[in-house]
Amino acid sequence: PDDPPALYVEHVDVTYGRAVSALRDVSLTVPHGRVVALLGANGAGKSTLLRAVSGTLRLHRGAITAGRVRYGGTVLDGRDPVAAVRAGVVQVPEGRRVFAGLTVDENLRSGGLGLGRRGPAQTAEARDRVFTLFPRLAERSRQAAGLLSGGEQQMLAIGRALMAAPRLLLLDEPSLGLAPLMVDRIAEVVREIHAQGTAVLLVEQNAGMALSLADHAHVLETGEVRLSGPASDLAGTDAVRRLYLGEE
Ligand code: ATP
């Protein structure tokens, strides 16, 4: 066990159903308090890796068939999302899934569930922190989440995850489908979360944004890690520039 803890993904294989191999021999580490980016084309296995860490793979009929996932001294493979949340690891799913019919406030309160007994004071404190980060959510706390803009819903999805006070936040394509200004805002938020000492494993198709935020990055290709290195080094490699930064 290490303190402060880091995430270790060690030689992980993931299969969906009986036949679909989605990850093969994937290893990576997210040190305490760092931002690590995971890049790759559609279907490369990025979301699968986040699910393998957050315990949500089974909800998608997937399973870890080899390897180990641990956060510090806690083994996470074969466990459920509650175990991950209790260990301090929380995922923000792709597609900003919020409860459209519930208010912003109700959505936020759902984010602390599964943590056992948490008093109203702790919940209020967590919510105050979210509102400081996202003043817009404070203004709209009594509105139905379904009435928020796409960017605001993404903020709510992140805010809900932060209610569990994670030490490692797993972010799946937070910029997807958002206008450039909102993408900048999300990038600022990731910086702020990082500045507060929370580690982030960031899946992004927006490689420019991800590499500007990350310390370290990995490129997944058809279920395998193809490239790894400091984000500034990867941004300079020809393959990444061509494939993910849209340069010739
Ligand atoms: P995207 O950005 O499109 O989500 P990704 O890199 O996150 O891509 P994954 O969603 O992890 O990729 O998918 C990896 C592989 O696993 C793909 O071949 C995909 O078709 C397959 N896959 C993902 N989810 C399932 C599922 N529930 N059942 C079967 N196969 C799946």
Residues whose N, C-alpha, C, O or C-beta is under 5 A from the ligand:
A	BS01	ATP	Y16 V20 A22 A41 N42 G43 A44 G45 K46 S47 T48 H60
